Amino acid sequence: MSKITKEILLKVMEWQYTSDDTGLSSECMAAVLCGIKAKSKAAPSDPSDFNRCLKLLKFVPELKSRLHLMRQVSKQWKALVENWDAIEQSFISEVGEDWKEHGKRATATYYAMKGLGL
């Protein structure tokens, strides 16, 4: 697990202030993974929310090794973290990274997420 450094915090701030696509779940994830109390416990509820979380981890890849910390946030986050790789693979195979395959829907990913209680 990587230590949260000043450089990582600055990257998270840059993501938050320059991204035009953040949401409650990705903001919750950013806070918790940086060791900051989150203002909500929001977990991704659909593929669009999940994509925003993926975009955070792509922007600040150092946070991925801390993803296990999200398990303590809620039962929804715990379920998601335990199935993260499968959900991520499902999403990417359906619509590509960051919805690059426009016009497609991430239906299987949506149902997989709902099956986890998200």
ChimeraX attribute file (.defattr): number of C-alpha atoms within 10 A of each C-alpha:
attribute: neighborCount
match mode: 1-to-1
recipient: residues
	/A:1	10
	/A:2	10
	/A:3	11
	/A:4	14
	/A:5	11
	/A:6	9
	/A:7	9
	/A:8	17
	/A:9	15
	/A:10	12
	/A:11	17
	/A:12	21
	/A:13	13
	/A:14	13
	/A:15	19
	/A:16	17
	/A:17	10
	/A:18	10
	/A:19	13
	/A:20	8
	/A:21	15
	/A:22	18
	/A:23	18
	/A:24	18
	/A:25	21
	/A:26	24
	/A:27	22
	/A:28	23
	/A:29	28
	/A:30	26
	/A:31	17
	/A:32	20
	/A:33	21
	/A:34	19
	/A:35	12
	/A:36	11
	/A:37	12
	/A:38	18
	/A:39	11
	/A:40	13
	/A:41	18
	/A:42	20
	/A:43	25
	/A:44	23
	/A:45	15
	/A:46	17
	/A:47	24
	/A:48	17
	/A:49	18
	/A:50	24
	/A:51	21
	/A:52	21
	/A:53	24
	/A:54	18
	/A:55	18
	/A:56	23
	/A:57	20
	/A:58	12
	/A:59	15
	/A:60	18
	/A:61	14
	/A:62	18
	/A:63	21
	/A:64	15
	/A:65	13
	/A:66	17
	/A:67	19
	/A:68	14
	/A:69	16
	/A:70	22
	/A:71	15
	/A:72	11
	/A:73	17
	/A:74	13
	/A:75	15
	/A:76	20
	/A:77	26
	/A:78	18
	/A:79	17
	/A:80	23
	/A:81	17
	/A:82	14
	/A:83	14
	/A:84	16
	/A:85	11
	/A:86	14
	/A:87	20
	/A:88	18
	/A:89	13
	/A:90	19
	/A:91	25
	/A:92	18
	/A:93	14
	/A:94	18
	/A:95	19
	/A:96	16
	/A:97	15
	/A:98	15
	/A:99	17
	/A:100	11
	/A:101	13
	/A:102	9
	/A:103	8
	/A:104	11
	/A:105	14
	/A:106	20
	/A:107	15
	/A:108	15
	/A:109	23
	/A:110	19
	/A:111	14
	/A:112	20
	/A:113	22
	/A:114	12
	/A:115	10
	/A:116	15
	/A:117	13
	/A:118	18
